[in-house]
């Protein structure tokens, strides 16, 4: 049996409010699972996730987990 290599993960924390932001940014934050300030979620580091983070990078802090 071969062990599957685990994808690197990202720790994403909301640091700015989504009030008065465009609707597409609000939907992206919801898709990331972020609802309130200082909430943290962990997601796999994929090209799709990086694209979402490029849209809302000014609202979140990103760390490698």
N, CA, C and O atoms as a CHARMM CRD file, in Angstrom:
* protein
*
  260
    1    1 UNK  N      0.82000  -1.17800   0.00000 PROA 1      0.00000
    2    1 UNK  CA     0.00000   0.00000   0.00000 PROA 1      0.00000
    3    1 UNK  C      0.87000   1.25100   0.00000 PROA 1      0.00000
    4    1 UNK  O      1.85000   1.32800   0.74200 PROA 1      0.00000
    5    2 UNK  N      0.52200   2.21300  -0.81500 PROA 2      0.00000
    6    2 UNK  CA     1.27700   3.45700  -0.84200 PROA 2      0.00000
    7    2 UNK  C      0.49800   4.53600  -0.10600 PROA 2      0.00000
    8    2 UNK  O     -0.72700   4.62000  -0.19800 PROA 2      0.00000
    9    3 UNK  N      1.22100   5.33600   0.60600 PROA 3      0.00000
   10    3 UNK  CA     0.57700   6.43000   1.34900 PROA 3      0.00000
   11    3 UNK  C      0.35300   7.61200   0.41800 PROA 3      0.00000
   12    3 UNK  O      1.23900   7.99600  -0.34500 PROA 3      0.00000
   13    4 UNK  N     -0.83000   8.17600   0.49100 PROA 4      0.00000
   14    4 UNK  CA    -1.12000   9.37100  -0.29800 PROA 4      0.00000
   15    4 UNK  C     -0.45300  10.56800   0.35300 PROA 4      0.00000
   16    4 UNK  O     -0.46100  10.71400   1.57500 PROA 4      0.00000
   17    5 UNK  N      0.12300  11.41900  -0.47900 PROA 5      0.00000
   18    5 UNK  CA     0.74100  12.62500   0.04600 PROA 5      0.00000
   19    5 UNK  C     -0.35300  13.64100   0.36900 PROA 5      0.00000
   20    5 UNK  O     -1.19900  13.94200  -0.47300 PROA 5      0.00000
   21    6 UNK  N     -0.33000  14.15600   1.57300 PROA 6      0.00000
   22    6 UNK  CA    -1.35100  15.11300   2.00300 PROA 6      0.00000
   23    6 UNK  C     -1.05000  16.48700   1.40600 PROA 6      0.00000
   24    6 UNK  O      0.08800  16.95700   1.42400 PROA 6      0.00000
   25    7 UNK  N     -2.09900  17.11600   0.88000 PROA 7      0.00000
   26    7 UNK  CA    -1.94500  18.44400   0.28600 PROA 7      0.00000
   27    7 UNK  C     -1.61200  19.45900   1.37400 PROA 7      0.00000
   28    7 UNK  O     -2.12000  19.36100   2.49100 PROA 7      0.00000
   29    8 UNK  N     -0.76200  20.43300   1.05500 PROA 8      0.00000
   30    8 UNK  CA    -0.49700  21.49000   2.04000 PROA 8      0.00000
   31    8 UNK  C     -1.78800  22.24200   2.35800 PROA 8      0.00000
   32    8 UNK  O     -2.69600  22.33000   1.53100 PROA 8      0.00000
   33    9 UNK  N     -1.84700  22.77400   3.55600 PROA 9      0.00000
   34    9 UNK  CA    -3.06100  23.45100   3.97600 PROA 9      0.00000
   35    9 UNK  C     -2.78800  24.91300   4.29700 PROA 9      0.00000
   36    9 UNK  O     -1.66800  25.30100   4.62700 PROA 9      0.00000
   37   10 UNK  N     -3.85300  25.71600   4.18800 PROA 10     0.00000
   38   10 UNK  CA    -3.78000  27.13600   4.48500 PROA 10     0.00000
   39   10 UNK  C     -4.69200  27.46300   5.65600 PROA 10     0.00000
   40   10 UNK  O     -5.81800  26.97300   5.74100 PROA 10     0.00000
   41   11 UNK  N     -4.19000  28.29400   6.55200 PROA 11     0.00000
   42   11 UNK  CA    -4.97900  28.78300   7.67900 PROA 11     0.00000
   43   11 UNK  C     -5.39800  30.19800   7.32700 PROA 11     0.00000
   44   11 UNK  O     -4.55400  31.08100   7.17600 PROA 11     0.00000
   45   12 UNK  N     -6.70800  30.41900   7.19600 PROA 12     0.00000
   46   12 UNK  CA    -7.24900  31.68500   6.71500 PROA 12     0.00000
   47   12 UNK  C     -8.05100  32.34100   7.83500 PROA 12     0.00000
   48   12 UNK  O     -8.97200  31.73000   8.37800 PROA 12     0.00000
   49   13 UNK  N     -7.70900  33.57400   8.18200 PROA 13     0.00000
   50   13 UNK  CA    -8.37500  34.31000   9.25400 PROA 13     0.00000
   51   13 UNK  C     -8.92700  35.61600   8.70600 PROA 13     0.00000
   52   13 UNK  O     -8.20800  36.37100   8.05200 PROA 13     0.00000
   53   14 UNK  N    -10.21000  35.88600   8.97300 PROA 14     0.00000
   54   14 UNK  CA   -10.81900  37.14100   8.54200 PROA 14     0.00000
   55   14 UNK  C    -10.35800  38.25300   9.47100 PROA 14     0.00000
   56   14 UNK  O    -10.51100  38.15200  10.68800 PROA 14     0.00000
   57   15 UNK  N     -9.79000  39.32200   8.89800 PROA 15     0.00000
   58   15 UNK  CA    -9.28400  40.43700   9.71000 PROA 15     0.00000
   59   15 UNK  C     -9.95800  41.76300   9.38200 PROA 15     0.00000
   60   15 UNK  O     -9.77700  42.73500  10.11600 PROA 15     0.00000
   61   16 UNK  N    -10.73500  41.82900   8.29400 PROA 16     0.00000
   62   16 UNK  CA   -11.45400  43.04500   7.93900 PROA 16     0.00000
   63   16 UNK  C    -12.90900  42.70100   7.69500 PROA 16     0.00000
   64   16 UNK  O    -13.23700  41.57700   7.31800 PROA 16     0.00000
   65   17 UNK  N    -13.77500  43.66900   7.91200 PROA 17     0.00000
   66   17 UNK  CA   -15.21100  43.48800   7.76300 PROA 17     0.00000
   67   17 UNK  C    -15.61000  43.42400   6.28900 PROA 17     0.00000
   68   17 UNK  O    -14.93800  43.99000   5.42700 PROA 17     0.00000
   69   18 UNK  N    -16.71400  42.72600   6.01500 PROA 18     0.00000
   70   18 UNK  CA   -17.23600  42.66400   4.64800 PROA 18     0.00000
   71   18 UNK  C    -18.36700  43.66700   4.44100 PROA 18     0.00000
   72   18 UNK  O    -18.99300  43.68900   3.38100 PROA 18     0.00000
   73   19 UNK  N    -18.63100  44.49600   5.45000 PROA 19     0.00000
   74   19 UNK  CA   -19.64300  45.54600   5.29700 PROA 19     0.00000
   75   19 UNK  C    -19.16200  46.53200   4.22900 PROA 19     0.00000
   76   19 UNK  O    -17.99100  46.91300   4.21000 PROA 19     0.00000
   77   20 UNK  N    -20.06700  46.93900   3.35000 PROA 20     0.00000
   78   20 UNK  CA   -19.78700  47.87500   2.25800 PROA 20     0.00000
   79   20 UNK  C    -18.77000  47.33500   1.26100 PROA 20     0.00000
   80   20 UNK  O    -18.00700  48.09800   0.66900 PROA 20     0.00000
   81   21 UNK  N    -18.76200  46.01700   1.07800 PROA 21     0.00000
   82   21 UNK  CA   -17.91700  45.36900   0.06700 PROA 21     0.00000
   83   21 UNK  C    -18.80500  44.90200  -1.07600 PROA 21     0.00000
   84   21 UNK  O    -20.00100  44.69000  -0.87700 PROA 21     0.00000
   85   22 UNK  N    -18.24200  44.73700  -2.27500 PROA 22     0.00000
   86   22 UNK  CA   -19.04300  44.24100  -3.40200 PROA 22     0.00000
   87   22 UNK  C    -19.61300  42.85000  -3.10800 PROA 22     0.00000
   88   22 UNK  O    -19.03500  42.07500  -2.34600 PROA 22     0.00000
   89   23 UNK  N    -20.73600  42.55800  -3.71500 PROA 23     0.00000
   90   23 UNK  CA   -21.44300  41.30000  -3.46200 PROA 23     0.00000
   91   23 UNK  C    -20.57800  40.07800  -3.78700 PROA 23     0.00000
   92   23 UNK  O    -20.65700  39.06600  -3.09000 PROA 23     0.00000
   93   24 UNK  N    -19.74500  40.16200  -4.84700 PROA 24     0.00000
   94   24 UNK  CA   -18.92400  38.99200  -5.18300 PROA 24     0.00000
   95   24 UNK  C    -17.89200  38.70500  -4.08900 PROA 24     0.00000
   96   24 UNK  O    -17.54800  37.54400  -3.86900 PROA 24     0.00000
   97   25 UNK  N    -17.39400  39.72200  -3.40600 PROA 25     0.00000
   98   25 UNK  CA   -16.47000  39.50100  -2.30100 PROA 25     0.00000
   99   25 UNK  C    -17.19300  38.89700  -1.10300 PROA 25     0.00000
  100   25 UNK  O    -16.64000  38.03800  -0.41700 PROA 25     0.00000
  101   26 UNK  N    -18.42100  39.33600  -0.84500 PROA 26     0.00000
  102   26 UNK  CA   -19.20700  38.76900   0.25200 PROA 26     0.00000
  103   26 UNK  C    -19.47800  37.28600   0.00000 PROA 26     0.00000
  104   26 UNK  O    -19.39000  36.46800   0.91600 PROA 26     0.00000
  105   27 UNK  N    -19.81200  36.94400  -1.25800 PROA 27     0.00000
  106   27 UNK  CA   -20.08400  35.54600  -1.59000 PROA 27     0.00000
  107   27 UNK  C    -18.82800  34.69500  -1.49400 PROA 27     0.00000
  108   27 UNK  O    -18.89200  33.53600  -1.08600 PROA 27     0.00000
  109   28 UNK  N    -17.69000  35.26100  -1.86700 PROA 28     0.00000
  110   28 UNK  CA   -16.42400  34.53200  -1.76900 PROA 28     0.00000
  111   28 UNK  C    -16.08900  34.25000  -0.31100 PROA 28     0.00000
  112   28 UNK  O    -15.65000  33.14900   0.02100 PROA 28     0.00000
  113   29 UNK  N    -16.29100  35.22900   0.55800 PROA 29     0.00000
  114   29 UNK  CA   -16.02400  35.01500   1.98800 PROA 29     0.00000
  115   29 UNK  C    -16.94400  33.93200   2.55000 PROA 29     0.00000
  116   29 UNK  O    -16.51000  33.10300   3.35000 PROA 29     0.00000
  117   30 UNK  N    -18.21000  33.93600   2.13300 PROA 30     0.00000
  118   30 UNK  CA   -19.14500  32.90400   2.59100 PROA 30     0.00000
  119   30 UNK  C    -18.70800  31.53400   2.08100 PROA 30     0.00000
  120   30 UNK  O    -18.80500  30.54600   2.80800 PROA 30     0.00000
  121   31 UNK  N    -18.22900  31.46300   0.84500 PROA 31     0.00000
  122   31 UNK  CA   -17.78300  30.19400   0.27900 PROA 31     0.00000
  123   31 UNK  C    -16.54500  29.67300   1.01200 PROA 31     0.00000
  124   31 UNK  O    -16.33400  28.46300   1.09900 PROA 31     0.00000
  125   32 UNK  N    -15.74000  30.57800   1.53100 PROA 32     0.00000
  126   32 UNK  CA   -14.57900  30.16800   2.32400 PROA 32     0.00000
  127   32 UNK  C    -14.99400  29.69300   3.71300 PROA 32     0.00000
  128   32 UNK  O    -14.20800  29.04600   4.40600 PROA 32     0.00000
  129   33 UNK  N    -16.21100  30.00400   4.12300 PROA 33     0.00000
  130   33 UNK  CA   -16.69900  29.60400   5.43900 PROA 33     0.00000
  131   33 UNK  C    -16.44900  30.65000   6.50500 PROA 33     0.00000
  132   33 UNK  O    -16.52300  30.35400   7.69800 PROA 33     0.00000
  133   34 UNK  N    -16.15200  31.88200   6.08400 PROA 34     0.00000
  134   34 UNK  CA   -15.87100  32.96100   7.03800 PROA 34     0.00000
  135   34 UNK  C    -17.10800  33.81800   7.22700 PROA 34     0.00000
  136   34 UNK  O    -17.68600  34.30600   6.25600 PROA 34     0.00000
  137   35 UNK  N    -17.51600  34.00300   8.48500 PROA 35     0.00000
  138   35 UNK  CA   -18.73000  34.75500   8.79500 PROA 35     0.00000
  139   35 UNK  C    -18.47900  35.95600   9.67600 PROA 35     0.00000
  140   35 UNK  O    -19.22600  36.93200   9.60900 PROA 35     0.00000
  141   36 UNK  N    -17.44200  35.91400  10.50600 PROA 36     0.00000
  142   36 UNK  CA   -17.21800  37.02100  11.44800 PROA 36     0.00000
  143   36 UNK  C    -15.72100  37.29800  11.58800 PROA 36     0.00000
  144   36 UNK  O    -14.88100  36.47100  11.23400 PROA 36     0.00000
  145   37 UNK  N    -15.41500  38.47700  12.11300 PROA 37     0.00000
  146   37 UNK  CA   -14.03200  38.87800  12.30400 PROA 37     0.00000
  147   37 UNK  C    -13.29800  37.91100  13.22100 PROA 37     0.00000
  148   37 UNK  O    -13.86700  37.39500  14.18300 PROA 37     0.00000
  149   38 UNK  N    -12.04600  37.67500  12.91700 PROA 38     0.00000
  150   38 UNK  CA   -11.13200  36.83100  13.69400 PROA 38     0.00000
  151   38 UNK  C    -11.50800  35.35900  13.66700 PROA 38     0.00000
  152   38 UNK  O    -10.95800  34.56900  14.43500 PROA 38     0.00000
  153   39 UNK  N    -12.43800  34.97500  12.79500 PROA 39     0.00000
  154   39 UNK  CA   -12.75800  33.56400  12.61500 PROA 39     0.00000
  155   39 UNK  C    -11.67600  32.95700  11.72300 PROA 39     0.00000
  156   39 UNK  O    -11.21800  33.59400  10.77400 PROA 39     0.00000
  157   40 UNK  N    -11.27200  31.73000  12.02900 PROA 40     0.00000
  158   40 UNK  CA   -10.22500  31.04800  11.27800 PROA 40     0.00000
  159   40 UNK  C    -10.75400  29.74000  10.72100 PROA 40     0.00000
  160   40 UNK  O    -11.46200  29.00100  11.40400 PROA 40     0.00000
  161   41 UNK  N    -10.40100  29.46100   9.46300 PROA 41     0.00000
  162   41 UNK  CA   -10.74300  28.20000   8.81900 PROA 41     0.00000
  163   41 UNK  C     -9.47500  27.62900   8.19300 PROA 41     0.00000
  164   41 UNK  O     -8.52200  28.36100   7.92400 PROA 41     0.00000
  165   42 UNK  N     -9.46900  26.31600   7.96500 PROA 42     0.00000
  166   42 UNK  CA    -8.34100  25.65500   7.32400 PROA 42     0.00000
  167   42 UNK  C     -8.84300  24.97600   6.06700 PROA 42     0.00000
  168   42 UNK  O     -9.81500  24.22100   6.09800 PROA 42     0.00000
  169   43 UNK  N     -8.15700  25.25600   4.94100 PROA 43     0.00000
  170   43 UNK  CA    -8.50500  24.66600   3.65000 PROA 43     0.00000
  171   43 UNK  C     -7.24700  24.12800   2.98400 PROA 43     0.00000
  172   43 UNK  O     -6.13900  24.57100   3.28500 PROA 43     0.00000
  173   44 UNK  N     -7.42400  23.16500   2.07200 PROA 44     0.00000
  174   44 UNK  CA    -6.30300  22.67300   1.27800 PROA 44     0.00000
  175   44 UNK  C     -5.81600  23.76600   0.34100 PROA 44     0.00000
  176   44 UNK  O     -6.59900  24.59200  -0.12700 PROA 44     0.00000
  177   45 UNK  N     -4.52700  23.76400   0.07400 PROA 45     0.00000
  178   45 UNK  CA    -3.92500  24.73900  -0.83000 PROA 45     0.00000
  179   45 UNK  C     -4.07100  24.23200  -2.26100 PROA 45     0.00000
  180   45 UNK  O     -3.25800  23.43700  -2.73100 PROA 45     0.00000
  181   46 UNK  N     -5.10900  24.69500  -2.94900 PROA 46     0.00000
  182   46 UNK  CA    -5.37400  24.29900  -4.33100 PROA 46     0.00000
  183   46 UNK  C     -5.41300  25.55200  -5.20400 PROA 46     0.00000
  184   46 UNK  O     -5.55600  26.65700  -4.68100 PROA 46     0.00000
  185   47 UNK  N     -5.28900  25.40000  -6.52200 PROA 47     0.00000
  186   47 UNK  CA    -5.38400  26.56800  -7.40000 PROA 47     0.00000
  187   47 UNK  C     -6.72700  27.29400  -7.26200 PROA 47     0.00000
  188   47 UNK  O     -6.77800  28.52200  -7.34000 PROA 47     0.00000
  189   48 UNK  N     -7.80600  26.54700  -7.05700 PROA 48     0.00000
  190   48 UNK  CA    -9.11900  27.16400  -6.88100 PROA 48     0.00000
  191   48 UNK  C     -9.15800  28.00800  -5.61000 PROA 48     0.00000
  192   48 UNK  O     -9.70400  29.11100  -5.60600 PROA 48     0.00000
  193   49 UNK  N     -8.57600  27.48300  -4.53600 PROA 49     0.00000
  194   49 UNK  CA    -8.54900  28.21900  -3.26600 PROA 49     0.00000
  195   49 UNK  C     -7.69300  29.47700  -3.39900 PROA 49     0.00000
  196   49 UNK  O     -8.05200  30.53000  -2.87400 PROA 49     0.00000
  197   50 UNK  N     -6.57000  29.37000  -4.09500 PROA 50     0.00000
  198   50 UNK  CA    -5.69800  30.53900  -4.29600 PROA 50     0.00000
  199   50 UNK  C     -6.41900  31.62800  -5.08900 PROA 50     0.00000
  200   50 UNK  O     -6.24200  32.81400  -4.81300 PROA 50     0.00000
  201   51 UNK  N     -7.22900  31.23300  -6.07000 PROA 51     0.00000
  202   51 UNK  CA    -7.99700  32.20500  -6.84400 PROA 51     0.00000
  203   51 UNK  C     -8.99800  32.94400  -5.97900 PROA 51     0.00000
  204   51 UNK  O     -9.17200  34.15500  -6.11000 PROA 51     0.00000
  205   52 UNK  N     -9.66800  32.19600  -5.07900 PROA 52     0.00000
  206   52 UNK  CA   -10.61800  32.83400  -4.16600 PROA 52     0.00000
  207   52 UNK  C     -9.89200  33.80100  -3.23600 PROA 52     0.00000
  208   52 UNK  O    -10.38600  34.89200  -2.95400 PROA 52     0.00000
  209   53 UNK  N     -8.71700  33.39300  -2.76400 PROA 53     0.00000
  210   53 UNK  CA    -7.96500  34.23900  -1.83700 PROA 53     0.00000
  211   53 UNK  C     -7.40500  35.48200  -2.53000 PROA 53     0.00000
  212   53 UNK  O     -7.21400  36.51400  -1.88600 PROA 53     0.00000
  213   54 UNK  N     -7.14000  35.39300  -3.83200 PROA 54     0.00000
  214   54 UNK  CA    -6.69800  36.58200  -4.56800 PROA 54     0.00000
  215   54 UNK  C     -7.79200  37.63900  -4.59800 PROA 54     0.00000
  216   54 UNK  O     -7.49600  38.83400  -4.58800 PROA 54     0.00000
  217   55 UNK  N     -9.05700  37.21500  -4.63400 PROA 55     0.00000
  218   55 UNK  CA   -10.18200  38.16500  -4.66400 PROA 55     0.00000
  219   55 UNK  C    -10.36700  38.87800  -3.33200 PROA 55     0.00000
  220   55 UNK  O    -10.74100  40.05000  -3.30600 PROA 55     0.00000
  221   56 UNK  N    -10.11100  38.18800  -2.22900 PROA 56     0.00000
  222   56 UNK  CA   -10.39100  38.76100  -0.90500 PROA 56     0.00000
  223   56 UNK  C     -9.13700  38.83700  -0.03000 PROA 56     0.00000
  224   56 UNK  O     -9.23600  38.87200   1.19700 PROA 56     0.00000
  225   57 UNK  N     -7.98200  38.86300  -0.64700 PROA 57     0.00000
  226   57 UNK  CA    -6.72000  38.88300   0.10300 PROA 57     0.00000
  227   57 UNK  C     -6.58000  40.07000   1.03500 PROA 57     0.00000
  228   57 UNK  O     -5.86700  39.99400   2.03600 PROA 57     0.00000
  229   58 UNK  N     -7.25300  41.16900   0.71600 PROA 58     0.00000
  230   58 UNK  CA    -7.17300  42.37000   1.55000 PROA 58     0.00000
  231   58 UNK  C     -8.06200  42.26400   2.78900 PROA 58     0.00000
  232   58 UNK  O     -7.99800  43.12200   3.66900 PROA 58     0.00000
  233   59 UNK  N     -8.88900  41.22300   2.86700 PROA 59     0.00000
  234   59 UNK  CA    -9.79700  41.04800   4.00300 PROA 59     0.00000
  235   59 UNK  C     -9.33000  39.93700   4.95700 PROA 59     0.00000
  236   59 UNK  O     -9.87400  39.79600   6.05200 PROA 59     0.00000
  237   60 UNK  N     -8.33100  39.15500   4.54700 PROA 60     0.00000
  238   60 UNK  CA    -7.93200  37.98300   5.32000 PROA 60     0.00000
  239   60 UNK  C     -6.41900  37.95100   5.51800 PROA 60     0.00000
  240   60 UNK  O     -5.66200  38.58200   4.78000 PROA 60     0.00000
  241   61 UNK  N     -5.99700  37.19100   6.54700 PROA 61     0.00000
  242   61 UNK  CA    -4.59300  36.83400   6.74300 PROA 61     0.00000
  243   61 UNK  C     -4.46300  35.37700   6.36100 PROA 61     0.00000
  244   61 UNK  O     -5.32600  34.56600   6.70000 PROA 61     0.00000
  245   62 UNK  N     -3.39200  35.03300   5.65700 PROA 62     0.00000
  246   62 UNK  CA    -3.18800  33.68200   5.17500 PROA 62     0.00000
  247   62 UNK  C     -1.86100  33.16400   5.71400 PROA 62     0.00000
  248   62 UNK  O     -0.82500  33.81700   5.58200 PROA 62     0.00000
  249   63 UNK  N     -1.90500  31.97400   6.32600 PROA 63     0.00000
  250   63 UNK  CA    -0.69600  31.31200   6.82400 PROA 63     0.00000
  251   63 UNK  C     -0.70500  29.88000   6.33500 PROA 63     0.00000
  252   63 UNK  O     -1.76600  29.31000   6.08000 PROA 63     0.00000
  253   64 UNK  N      0.47700  29.29600   6.20300 PROA 64     0.00000
  254   64 UNK  CA     0.54800  27.87300   5.88900 PROA 64     0.00000
  255   64 UNK  C      0.38000  27.10700   7.19900 PROA 64     0.00000
  256   64 UNK  O      1.02400  27.41400   8.20200 PROA 64     0.00000
  257   65 UNK  N     -0.49200  26.11200   7.17100 PROA 65     0.00000
  258   65 UNK  CA    -0.75400  25.34100   8.40100 PROA 65     0.00000
  259   65 UNK  C      0.08300  24.08400   8.43700 PROA 65     0.00000
  260   65 UNK  O     -0.00200  23.31200   9.39200 PROA 65     0.00000
